[in-house]
Amino acid sequence: MRNKVVLFVVSIISLSIIMAGCGGKSEGGEREKPLVVATTTIIANITEEIAGDRVEVYGIMPVGGDPHIYQPVPGDARMIARSDLVLLNGLELEGWLTELAQHAGGSRPMVTVTDGITPLEDKQRHGEPDPHAWFDVQNMHYYVDNIVRGLITIDPDGAEIYNERAAAYKKKLDELDVWVHEQIESLPGDRRILITSHDAFRYFGEAYGVRVMALQGISTEAQPQTKDVVELVRAVRNYNIPAVFIETSVNPKMLEQIARDAGARIGGELFSDSIGQPGHEGGTYIGMVRYNVRTFVESMMQEPVAGK
């Protein structure tokens, strides 16, 4: 896959360099707003919250996109070539997207927004880092600090504004963290079990005392095995779980089959690797977390399906 990406980039590199040369300038030759490229919708949203209208933010991932299997398009390389700053999640989430950014032409700082976080490890894949750090709300302080660091690098005149907006956003994060704890604590202990399509919620489980089980591993590239399906069906039955949850960025068919076989409901769709559409409650990072937690708690409060 990495070789294919390199060939793809080489094939459009000339165009990217041309765009890099003309990007960032208005027709009158004056500098436009700095262009910041964010790899995921979550990073893009937080950057917009902190930067306000001082920068232009371009998100590589579309809403609902899956960063584990995303295929870059020529426009991505052109925007990276024009950019003043690239913000990556890191922890091996983007994979070939990182290589794309490094080979797109031009020069710009690249900031990994998870710097400083001690990642959970994927024991099924030889200790590889779990990239879904955003599901522990306290981890988002690192995201914010690293984004601010990147923004100040390219726009030092905006430092005071960035720091003020970041402080206000961190206050909202702390309030959100308290709210999540309260919501989860309202659930009986035997209902604090979250079953989803892929293993994106381990940070959530560790931070808020929820047992997490998933059909696929931390990457949606991993193919579920028959034993994985059998184990999840058995878990739903043994623990008398009323609901399992599909994800907005993952094909739901296998988990729907598990729900039917185990006699459970589909509790709803959760946002995992992407925020929702603009205007939806889940269309921001904070809204996404609130929507997910509310959906989980309300569904797990219901009685299990009769006759299971």
N, C-alpha and C positions, 0 to 999 in steps of 0.2 A: 504493500500500500504506500509506504513512504517513497519508494522509487517512482511510483506513478505520480505522486504529488510533485516531486522534483521535476519530472518531465513536463507536467502540466504547467508549472511555473515558468520553466525555461521557454515554453512555447509562447507565453504571453509577456515575457519579461520586457521586451522592447516597448510594447504598448504601456506597460506599467511605468517604465522610466519616463516616457513622454508625459504621462499623466502626472508623475511626481514633479516633473519640471514645471508644469503649468498649474498644478493644484495649489490651493491656499492663497491665490492672488485674485483680486477683483479685476474688472476690466481696466480700471484706472491704475493698476499696478500696486495698490495698497494691500496690505496683509488682511485677509479675512480672519474670522475666528479660528483659533487652533482646532484641528481635527483630531479627535480621539476615537480610536477604533477599539471596541470592546468585543470580546469573543462570544459572550453569552448575554442573554436578555437580562439576567439578574445583575451582572456587572454594569451593563448599559444603564439600567434603571437607577442604580445607586449613584453612578457617575452623574447622571442628570440631576439627581437630588442635591448633590454636593456642588456641582458646577453652575447650576442655574443656566443663564443664557450666555455665560462667558465662553463656552466652547460648543462646537458641533460634535455630537456623539453619533457614531455609526456602529450599529450592532451587526456583527457577522451573522449570528444565528437568527433565523426568523422565529417569531412567536410560535411555540409548539414544536420547535425543532429539537432533534436529539443530537447533542454534541458528540456523543460516542461514535456515531456513524455518519455524521454530516459530510457531504461532498462539497468542496469549495467550488465557487464559480468565478469566472474571470473578473467580475466586478469586485470580489473580495480582495484580490491581489491589487487591483487598481487603487482601491481605497486605502489599503495598507501602504502602498507606495506613496500616496499623497499625505499620509498621516503624520502628525507631530508626536503621537504617543500611541502605543498599543498596550491594552490592559488584558492580561491573561489570568484565568483561574489558576492554572498550574495543577500540580499533583496528578499529572498525566491525563487530565480530562480531555484536552484538545488534541493531543497526539499530533497528527499530521497538520493540524491547523498551526501549531507552533512552528513547524518547518516551513509552512507557507509564509508566515510572517517574516521569518528569517531570510527568505530567498526572494521576496517580492520586489527588491530594489529600493534604493534610497536608504536613508539612515534616520532612525528615531529611537528614543528610549523604549524599552519594553519592561513593564512592571508586572510582576506576579502578585496578585492581590491576596494570596493566601500566605505570603511570607510571614513567618512568625508563628504560624499554627502548627501544633504537633499533630500530624494526621493519624487517623485510625488506619490500621493495616488490613488488607484483604487477605485473610489467612488461606483462602481457597486458591489464591494466585501468587503464592510465594512472597507474601509480605508487601505487595504493591500498595501504594497509598490510595485510600478512598478519597476521591476528589470532592464529594458532596458536603463540604464543610459548612455550607450555608445553612444547613438545617439545625445547627446549634446557633441560636441567635447571638450568643455572646461572641462567637467567632467573627461576626460581622464587624466588630470593632477593628479587627485586623484588616478586613476588606476596606473599610473606610479610611484607615490611616494610610494604607498603601496607595489608595486612589488619590488621596490628598497629596501624598509625596510626589506622585507622578504629575499631577496637575501643576503643582508649584514649580516643578522642573521646567515645564514648558511655558508657564505663565506666572512668574514670580510676583508680578504686580497684583495678582489676584489672591495672594496668600492669606490675607486677613479675611476676605470673603469666604474662601474655601474652609478655613479653620472654623469660622463662625457657623457656617451651614453644616459642617461635619459635627460640631458639638451639639447642635439642635437635633440632628438626625440620630446621633448616639443616644440622646435622651429618649427618643421614640423607640429605639431598639431596646433599651433597658425596660421601658414600660411594656413592650411586647413580650419580653422574656418573662417578666413577672406574670403577665396574663396567661401565657402558655402553661407555666407551672400550675397556676390556679385551675385551668381547664382540665389538665390531665389528672390533677389530684381529685377532681370531682368524680372521676371514674372509679368504680370498684377495682381492686387490684387484679382480679382475674379477667377484667375486660381491657387491660392495658396491653393488648397484643395487636400489632399492626402487620397485616399481610398484604404485600403489594407485588407488582409485576417484576421490578428489579430492585436490587439492594441499594437504594438511594437514601434510605432513612436511618442509617446506623448512628449518625451524629445526633439525630433527633432522639433516637432511643436511649443513647448514652446520657444525653443532657437532661431528659425529662422522665426517665424511668419507664420506658415503653419497650416491651420485647418486640423485636422486628424480625420478620421472616419474609423471604422473597423467593419468587420462582427463578429469577436469573441473578447473576452476580452483580458486582458494582458497575459493570459495563453491559450495555444491551447487546454488544457483539457476542457475548457468551450465549450459547444455545442451551436451553433447559434440557435436562435428561429425564428419562421416564421416572427414575427414582426421586427426582426433585418434585415431580407432580404427585407421586404417591405419598411422599412425606408431607406435602402441604395439605392434601386431602385428609390424611390421618390426623394432622395437627388441628385442623378445623373441627373435626368430629370429636377428638379427645378433649379439647379445651372448650367445646361448646361455643364456638365463636360465631356471633350473629352475622358478621359482615367481613368481606374482603374488599380491597380497593384497587381499581385500575388507575393508570396514570395517563395524563393528557398527551405525553410524548412517546408512549409505548403502545404497540399493538395489544388490544385487550383480549383477544380471542382465547388464549391459553388460560388466563385467569378466570374468564367467564366460564370456561369448561370446568375448572376446579370448583368454582362456586356451585355449579349445577351438580357435580359429582358428590360434593360434600354436604349439599343441602344448606348453603349459606346465601345471603343476599350480596349483591354488589352495593357496597355502602356509598359509592359515589366515585367521582374522578378526583384524583389529587394531582397537584402540580409538583413535578419533581425537578427536571432539568431545565425548565423554562417557566417564566411567568405567563400570565394569561393575556388575552387581547385587551387593548385599551378600552376603558369603560367597564370592564369586568372587575369584580372585587379583587380577583387574583391578578390584576394587571400591573401591580407593583410588588416589590419584594415583601413589604410588610403586609400588604393585602393578601398575597399568596399564602403566607404563613397563617394568617388568621383564618382564611378560607379552609385550608387544609385541616387545621386543628378543630375548627368547628364541625366540619364534615365528619372527621374521625370520631369525635366525642359523641355527637348526636347519633351516629349510626351504631356505635358500640353500646349505647345506652338502651337500644332496643332489645327485645327478647329474641332469643335464637329462633330459627324457623322450626315450627312444630313438626314433630315426627322425625327429626334428624337422627 
